Amino acid sequence: MIMRDSEIKTLFAKADEQVHVDEIRKQKTYYAIIEEMEKQRTPMMSTKNILLHQFWYMDKLFFAVYGVLICLGIIFITALQYTGLNQNGMITVCMVGAGILSITSISVIDKLFFGKMAELGESCYFNTKQCVAAWLVLSGMINVMILFLIAGYLNYHWSVGLLQVGLYILTPYLVSSITALGILSMETRGKNSSLFGMSAILLSISYGVIGSIPRALFVTTLWIWAVAFLVSGLLFVIQIKKLFSKMEKGEVLCTN
């Protein structure tokens, strides 16, 4: 005789009624299982702690060089004030300094994150793309703060409009950043140092030439600087996206 499903369920229900469950032991077993599961769970670190650990174990030499360069630049600009340099000359020097600062901060990426460390990318919790993004944000904040201090200095001592001098300094900074990011995106790991140096020299000469052009730093040409700044900002964003895209594909993570 074949039993129906309802009859089978009834038999199981009657059997369960005959089994007396010890609630205390049941709770102990439950908590023991939960405790064991917690022990086996992989600990998760916050993004902040991951980045702090990654930066902590990196070579500090380039950070020191970067900091020393900033300090020397500030001292140099301050010293020029007492040499009788005119307003346009001081602005030109600041333009050159902004360009060198930008190239230096981006060249650090090539030394710290791509050389001999890229093999660790995506392994454990090390993430090269994450480190590069964090460094770009950190160095960008430091650089912009320094540039605004310089702009404030020029505004105070030379009575140049803050917006005006801001465009004079930030535009070369963005142009140099675009150039440096382009070099960083190239698959020439062993030659990048010389390319960064050459670009710094050529761009510095270019900024010097622009600063020497009559009326180039006048208020009447400010709209040209504004357009150049907006175009440079757009190209800068495009270059960063291009760099991250190549990193995702592994095209710029070749090591020496």
N, C-alpha and C positions, 0 to 999 in steps of 0.2 A: 504494500500500500504506500503510495507516494504522499508525503506530507506537504501541505500547503505552506507558503511562506509565513502566513500569520500564525500557524501552529508551531513552526520552528521558532519564531520570535517569542512565543509564549513560553516554550520550553526553556529558552535562554534566560528569560526574565525570572522564571521560577528558580533556575539554578543560581542566578545572581543573588536572589533573596536568601539563599542558604549560606552564602559566603559572607562572613563578618569581617569588614575592613577595619583595621586598627587606624583610626584617624591620626593618632600621634605619630605612628611610624610612617604613615602616608605623607604627613607634613615634613617630617625629617628627610624622607627620601626626596621629596620635591625640592627642598632647599639645598640638599646635597648635589642634586643634578644642576641646579642653577649656579651653585658655586663652582662646580667643575667646568661648566660652560664659560663662566667669566674668566677662569684661568686659561682656557684655550683660545680666548678671543684675542686677536692681534691688536696690540696697542696702536692707537691712531694719534699722530702728532698734528698739531695745528699748523697751518701754512706759515704763520709767524715764526714758530719754533723751528720749522724745517729750514726756512731761509736764514735764521740766526745761526743754526748749526753749520749750514753750508758756507756762509761767509766767515764764520769763526775759524774753520779749518783751512781756509785758502791762504795763499802766500800774501803776507801783508806788505811786501816790498813795494808793489805797484800802488797800493793805497797811500803809502808814505810819500812816494814820488809825486803822486797826484796832489796830496796836501801841501807838500813843499812848493810845488809849482804855483799853486794858488797864492800862497804866502809871498813868494818872490814877486809874483805879478803885482800884488797890492803894494808891496814896498817900492817896486820900480815905478809904478804910476804915481805914487806919493812923492817920490824923489824928483820926478820930472816937473812937478809943480814949481820947484825952486830953480829950474834951469832956464826959465824964460820962454818955455815952449808956448806957442800961441794956441788959441782955442781949437782950430782945425787940426793942428798937429796932435793935440791931446786926444781929440775924438778919434783920429786915425789910429793912434797907438792903442786905444781901447778896442777899436774894431779888430785890430790884429790880435790883441790879447784874447778877445772873445772867440775868435776862430781857433787859436791854438788850444784854448781851454776845451773847446768842443771836441777837437780831434784827439786830444789826450785822453779825455774821459771815455771815448768810444774805442780807442786803441787798447785800453785796459781790458776790454771784453775779449779781444783777440788773445791776450796773454793769459788771462785768468780762466776763462771759460771754454776756450777752444783748444788750447795747447795742452795735451797730455791729460785732460780731464774729461774730454767729450765722450770717451769710451764708457764712462759711468752714467751718461745721460739715460734717463728712463729706468735705471736700475735702482733697486731699493726705493729710497725716497728722493734720491738725487735727480734733479730735473734741470738740464742745461737751459732750456727755454725759460723756465721759471726764474733761474738765476739772472739771465740776461735781462729779462723784463724788470726784475727788481733793481738791478744795477742801473738800468736806463732811468727808472723813476727816481732812484736815490741820487744819482749823479746829476740828473736834470734839475731836481729841486735845489741841490747845492749850487749848481752853476747859475741858475736863474736868480737865486738869492744874491750871489756874488755880483752878477751883472746889474741887478737893481741897486745894489749898494754903490757900484761905480756910476750908474746913471744918476743916482741921488747926489753923488759927489760932484759930477759935472754940472748938474742943475744948480747946485749951491754955489760952487766956486766960479763957474763960468756963465751963470745965468742963461743956460740953454734950457728950452722947454723940456719937461720930463718925457712927454710923448715923443718929441723930436729925437732926443738923445736915445730913448728906448728903441726906436726904430733903427737908428744908426748902429746900435750894438747888437740887437737881437737878430737883425737880418743877416749879417755876416756869421753869427753863431749858427743859424739854421742852415745857411749855405755850406758851411764847413761840416755840419752834422750830416747833411745829405751826402757830401763827398766821402766822408769817413764811413758811413753806413754802406755806401756803394763798394768801397774797398773791402769792407768786412764781408760782404756778400760774395766776393770773388773767390774762386777755388784756387787760391795761390797762397797757401799757408806759410811757406817759407819766405815769401817776398813781401808780406804785408807790412812789416816794420819799415822797410825802405819806402814803400808806397805812402805810408802815413807821414813819414818825414818829408818826402817830396811834395805831397799835397799841402802840408803845413807851410812850407817855404813858398810855393807858387801862389797859394791863396793869400799869404801875408803880403807878398809883392803886389798882388791884385788890389787888395784893400788899400795899400799905400798909394797906388796909382789913382784909385777912385778918390781918396782923400785929397790928392793934389789937384784934382780937376776944379777949375774955378766954378763957383756957385753950386758945386755938387752937394755941399752941406748947408745950403741955404733953405729957408722956410719955403721958398717958392717951389723947390723940388721935392717937398715932403711927400706929395701924392705918389711920386715915383717910388719912393722908399716904402710907402704903405702897400702899393701893389706888389713890389718885390717881396715884402714880408709875407703877404697872404699867399702868394704863389709858392714861396719857400716852405711855408707851414704845411701846405697841401702836399708838396713833394716829400717833405719829411715824414708825414704820416704814411704815404705810399711806400717809402723806402723801408720803414719799420715793418709794415705788413709783408713786404717782399722778403725781408730778412727772416722773419718768423716762419714764413711759408717754406723757405729753403731749409731752415733748421728742421722743420717738421719732416721734410723729405730726406734729411741727412746729407744735403748737398754742401753744407758749409761746416761740417763737423769732422772733417779729415784732420788728423793730427800729424805732427812732425814725425 
